[in-house]
Amino acid sequence: MKKADFQQLSPFLYEIPRSFRSDMRVPARFYASPELLGAALNDKSLTQLVNTAVLPGVVQYVLAMPDIHQGYGFPIGGVVATEMPDGVISPGGVGYDINCGVRLLGSSLDEEDVAPYMDELASQLQRNCPHGVGRGGSVQLKPRDLVALVEQGAQWALKNGFATLADLEHTEEGGQLSGANATKVSERAFERGQDQIGTLGSGNHFIEVDVVDEVFEERAATQMGLFPGQIVVQIHCGSRGFGHQICTDYVKRFQPVVHRYGIELPDRELVCVPLSSPEGQDYLAAMKAAANYAFVNRQVLTHLIRQSFEEVLAGRVKNHHVYQVYDIAHNMAKIETHMINGRQASLCVHRKGATRAFGPGSPHVPERYRAIGQPVFVPGSMGTASWVLVGTEGSMAQSFGSTCHGAGRTMSRAQAKKTVQGEELRRELEARGIRVRAGSLRGLAEEAPRAYKDVDQVIEVVHGAGIARKVARLVPVAVVKG
């Protein structure tokens, strides 16, 4: 892939035309700035994007966000919509960490209120919130409990004392995807998920205490309860081994049957089936179970974070209560209605490392935020800023109601470990006033800020393209990594 292969449609939008390859059904579009364009050409992510334009039932165009980088089958940052009933669904278009998402918690605390206790708070968060590869949590579940959990989602957390009604109201889909079916999930997936509720995992997952550094849109920030100098907390994690196993199982199940449906693919990692097929319906039900698992996982971590704030700050500050701003999902395939060429169409929208960003007035946005648009959270990488955005009318018109989900990698994890020394990185972050609590120094090195694109540049692209609006910028003061 080279620059001559695509054309610039607008300052932040490029297109690879359908004529680029004979098997493409639709064009391939991607958002970028001149600086980010070079990064996208350094791996196979744009080739992967073109490959998704071959999928049966794909409509309008396939898309990638400015945080695009190479993934399994689909590029991370990819948005692909197929029309029901016979458009396809692909596990690679969702990803292995089903419903990896971000939750933002707010408080009434100023940074200066918490500063004397920040080291203690960081350590307490590390103690209370299990993290690391394969790490189990304190929530003990019997098999029947786990079945109820994956089918009920956040409703299970509410019934069992881990959530409030306000938490559910401020979670995408209310924290429960209807149609989840535990019978479509393998025994091995249940084994892997048995003890991982309320755990952070490893990789790019984290709990981060941030300060609201700057507010760009006062109205939206006020509606979310955000103000300059405020202490907030981000949780970034997903469905752990449970979701990973579901993806593994269905990729394996789809491989032998894809040709039965007359589907020819340029890359076997794109394996898919018609959504209307028995296999497609089974995967959708299992994927929803994993999504519900992830919603509960973040909810139990919220409970543990509240407990940590209580243990460290009670009696020391006036109000240590932590409330939920919102919870968003990445890595999902959702059945949604969108306008396609002037008509309403029922679509299966794959968002692989992309965030739903519905605009103002959408009935799918909580009433509290309906006038401003859906909140969107774009985390940085430990030593960089994170962002609060809102969805726009532009995202509904251009990108199937989607926007970016992070900064996007420029180095593989293996490259980062060769380039970055974990202990050196820890010292560098601590010198900048960022308390670091990491499960391993090797894991810390994998997620070094220099392994990622400049998140501020990514935000300028989505804001400039009109598929999200800037609300507030956050900076880290403490981080717990797996």
N, C-alpha and C positions, 0 to 999 in steps of 0.2 A: 504494500500500500504506500502510495506517495501523494504529495499535494496535488499533482496534476490530475489525480483520479477523482477529485471532488470539487464542488463549487461552493462559494460563499453566498448564502441566501440573505443574510442580515449580519450586523456586526458580531453576533455571538452564535450564529447558526450556520452549519455546513451540511451539504448533502452529497452523498454518493448516489448517482442516478441509477434507476432500474436497469439502464442499458449497460452498466458496468460489467454485469455478468448475466449470461443467458438464463440462469435458473432463478434469478431474483423475481419475486412476485411484486415487491414494492420497493421504493427507494429506502436508503438508510440515512438517517439524519443524526447529527450529534452537535451538542453545545460545547463551545470552547472559545477561549481567547487565543491570540497568536502565541502567547507563552505556553498555554496548556496544550495547544495543538501539537507541538513538538513532542511532549510527553506521551500523547496518545499514539504517536507513530513509532514509539520505541519498543512496543510489544505487539502481540497479535490481536489486541482487543478490537481494532477496527475491522480486521478480517473476520473475527468472531461475530461482530455486529452484522456484517454483510451476510454471513451464513444464516443468521436468524431470519433474514428476509426471504428465505426459501421455504419457511414453514407453511404447511397447508392451513388456509383460513386466515392468514395474517392480513390485517387491514391497514390502509392509509400509508403508514411508513413505520419502520422500526426506529427506535430512538436510543441514544446514549447520553448520559449526563456528563458534565465536565470532570467528574471524578472517575471517569472510565478507566478500567485496567483489566488485564486478562483474568478470566475466571474459568470455571468448568463449563464448557459448551457455550453458554452465553457470556458476554463480557459483564463484569461487575459494573453497575451503573446503567444496565440495559433495561429498556421498557418495551415490551412487545405485546400487542393486543391481537387476539384471534377471535373470530366471530363464531358465536354459538349457532347451531348445536355441534357442527362438525369441525370447527377449528380445533387445533390441537392444544394439549396441555403438556408441558415438559418439565420434569424435575430439575433439569439444568437451568431452566428459566426462573426457578425459585431459589435454588441453592441448597447446600447441605445444612446450613444453620437456619432452619425455617423460622420465620418471625424473629430473626435477630432485630432488635429494635432499641429505641432510646426513650427513657422516661425522665422527665424533668420534675424535680421537687423544689418547691419554693419555701421561703421562710420569711419571718418579719425581722430577721437579724441583719445588722450591719457587719461588715468585715471587722471593724474595730471591736465589736461585741465579742467576737469569737476568737480573735487573734491570740489572746493569752492562752487559749486552750486548744489551738489547732493541732499541735503535735499529738496531744492526748486523744483528740477526736479522730485523727487519722489512724492511730494505733488501734483504737476501739473499733473503728469500722473494719479494719483488717482482721481483728479477732472475731468479730460477730458475723462477718460475711465470708463464708468459705470460698476460696478461689484456688485455681490451678487445675492442671490436666487431671481429669477423672475424679476430682475431689467431690466427696459426698457432703450432704448437709445434715442439719439437725431435725428436719421434718421427716418423721418416720411414717411411711405409708404402707398399708396392706394392699394387696393387688386390687381389691374391689374399690379402695379409695382412689387409686391411680386411674382406674377406669372412669370413675365419677369425675375426677379432676380434668381429664382430657376431653370429656364431653361437655362439662359445664363451664370450664374456663374460670374467669374471675368470680363467677357466681359461687364456685366452690370455695374460693378464698374468702369471700364475704361470709359464707355460712360457717367457716371455721376460724373466724376471728382475725384474719390477716388483712382485711380490707374494710374500707368504709364505702357507703353509697356514693359519696363524692368522688372516691377513687375510680369507681366503675363508670361514673358519668363522664369522667375526664380521661377515658381510655378509648383508643380507636376500637370501633365495633362494640363498645361496652365491655371489652375484654373477653368476649365469647363469640366465636364463629359458629353459627348454627349449622348442623349437618355433619359435625365431627362424629366419627364412628370408630369406637375402640376395636371393633371386630375386624377392621381393615388394617390393624397395626400388628406387627409381628411380635412374637414372644420375646425375641432378642431385643427389640426396641424397648419393651416394657422393662426388661432386665436392666438395660443401660440407664433408663430414666427413673428407676425405683428410688434412688437416694439422692437425686441431683436437683430437686426442687429447693429454691433458696440458695443457689450457688452461682458463682460468677463465671467459672471456667477460665480459659486462658486466651491466648491470641490477642486480638484487639479489644477484648472486653474489659470493662473497667467500671469502677465507681469513682466519681470525681467530684470534689467540692470546688465550686467555682464562685467567683465574684462577678456580678454584673458590671462590666467595665464601661459600657456606653449604651445609651438608648437612642434608637434612630426613629422610631415611630411611637410617640407618646401614647396615643389612643390604644393601640394594640398591646403595648407593654402594660398599661394600666389595667386593661381587661384581664391580663394574665397575672396581675399582681407583682410585676417586676419593676424594680427601681434601681438606680445607680448605687453601687456599693453593697448591694444585697448579697447575702450568702444563699446559694442554690446548690443542688446536687443533681448530677446526671448519673443514670444507670444505663450501661450499654451491654446487653447480653441477649441470649436467645433460648433455643430449645435444647441446648446441650446435646448429649449423646442420643437422647430420644429422637430429636429431629434428624440428626445425622444418619441414624440407622434407617429411618423411614425413607430418606432420599436414597440411601444405598440399596435398600430392598426394592424400591420401585424402578430405579435405573436397571437393576438386574432383571426384574420382571418384564420391563418394556422391551429390552434388547431382542428377545426371540420373536416378539409379535409385531414389531413395527412394520415389517415387510408384508405381513398379512393384510394391513390396511393400505397397501400400495404406496407407502411413504418412502421416498428416497432422500437421503440426507448427505450433505458434504462432510459432516463430522459426526461420528457415532456418539459423541458426548451430547449432541442435540436430541437424543432419543426422545420420542414423544408418541402419543396416541391421540385419536380424536377424543375430545372431552366427553362426547356422548357415549363412548364405548364403555363396556364394563370395567376395563382396566383404568380408563380415565376417571370414571366415577369413584372407583376404589381409591385411587391416588388422591383425588380431591378431598375425600372424607378423611383419609389418613393425614394429609397435609393440614387440614383444619384441626385435627387432634393435636398435632405438634404445635400449631399456632396457639392453641389454648394452653398448652403446657408452658409455652414461653410467656404468655401473659401472666400466668400464675407465678412463674419463676421470678419475674420482675416485681410482682406484687409482694411476694414473701421477702424479697430483698428490701423492698420499701419498708416493710414491717421491721426488719432488722436494722435498717438505717434509723428509723424513728427511735428504736430502742437505744441505739448508740448515742443519739443526740440527748436522749433522756438521761442516760447514765453519766455522760460527761458534763452536760450543761445545766441540768436541773439544780436550782438553788444558786446558780452563778450568773445567769442572765434572766431577763424578765420573761421572755417567751421563747421556748425552744421548740415549739410545735413545727412540724414539717408537713406541708400540704402538697397535693399533687397538682401540677400545672396541666400536664397531658402526657400520654404515652402513645408513641407512634411505632408502626411496624415497617420493617424492610423484609425482603425475601419472602414474597407472598404471591400467589395467583388469586385474584379476586374476580368474581362475576359482577360486572358493573354495566351501567347504561351510559353510553356516550353518543354524541352526534358525529356521524360519519357521512360526509357529503350531503348534509342537509337532512339526514334521516336519523332516527333513534335506533341504535343497534345494541344488542346484548353481547358483551365482550368478556372474554377471559383475559384480564390484564396481568401480565407477568411483570413484577417489579423486582429485579435481581440487583440488590444493592441500590435501590432507589426508594424514595419516600412518597406515599400518597400526599397530595397537596391540594385538596379540594378548596375551591374558592368561596367567597362570601355568599351566603344564602343557601348553601347546600344543606339538605335535611340530614346528611350523614355527618355533619359537624355538630358537636354539642351546642345546645342553645346558647350557652354562655359565650361561645366564640363565633356564632353564626354570622354576626355582622362584620367580623374582621377576617374570616377565613380560618381554615384549619391550622393550628400551630404545627410547626415543623422544627425539628432540632437537628443540627448538623454538627456532630462532635469533631473536635480537632484531634491531636495526637500527643497528649500529655503536656508538652511544653508549648503548645500553640493555642490560639483562641478557639472557641466553639461559638455557634451562632443559633439564635432563635429567629425563625422566619414565619411567615404565614403564606398559605396558598392563595392563589389569585384567579381572576377570570381568565387571565392569560394561560395559566397552567391547564385550565379546563379546555381552552381552545386549541392549545398547541401540543400538549404532552400527556393526554389522557389523565389529567389531574395529577401529575407527577413532578417531582424535582429531585435534586441530588440527595445523597445520604451521608457524605463524609468528604474527606480530602482526596482519597484515592492514592493507592500505593505507587511509588516510583521505583522501589526496590522490592524484590521478593524477600520473604523472611530469611531464606538462606543467605542472600546477599547482605542483608542488614546485619546478621550475626557475624559475618566475615569483616564487615566494615566498622561496626560499632562495638565498643567494650561496655558491657552493662554497668560495671562499677564506675567507669568514667562518666557515663551518661547520668547515673544517679547523682554523682557529685555536682555535675553541671546543673541539673534541675534543682537540687537542694540549694545551690548558690543563688538561684533566681527566686528563692522563697517558695518552691513547690515541694511539699513533703511527699516523699515517694515510699510506698509500701508495696513491694513486689514479691510474688511467689518465687521467682527465680531471676537471676541477672541475665541469663540467656533469653528468657522470655521478654525481659525489659528491652534488651537490645533489638529484638525483632520489631518492636513498636516505636523505635526512635523517631522523633519528629522529622529527621532528615530522610527517612524512608518513605515519606508522604509528600504529596503536592502541597502547595501553599493554600491552606483552606480559605484564606481571605480572597485569593484570586478566584477560587471556585465560586464563592458567594457573589463576587462581583459579576460573574457570568450569569448565574441564574437570576439575580436581581435585574441586571441589565437586559436580559432576554424577556423579562416579565413573567417568569414561571414561579416566582416566589418574591416576597418583599422582605427586606431587612427590618427586624424589630429591635434586636439587642445583641450585643457582643459580650461573651463571657470569657474570663481568663481563669486558669486553674491555680488553686492554692494547695490542694492535696489530692493525691491520686492513689487508688488501690488497684493494682494490676495482678492478673493471674500468673 
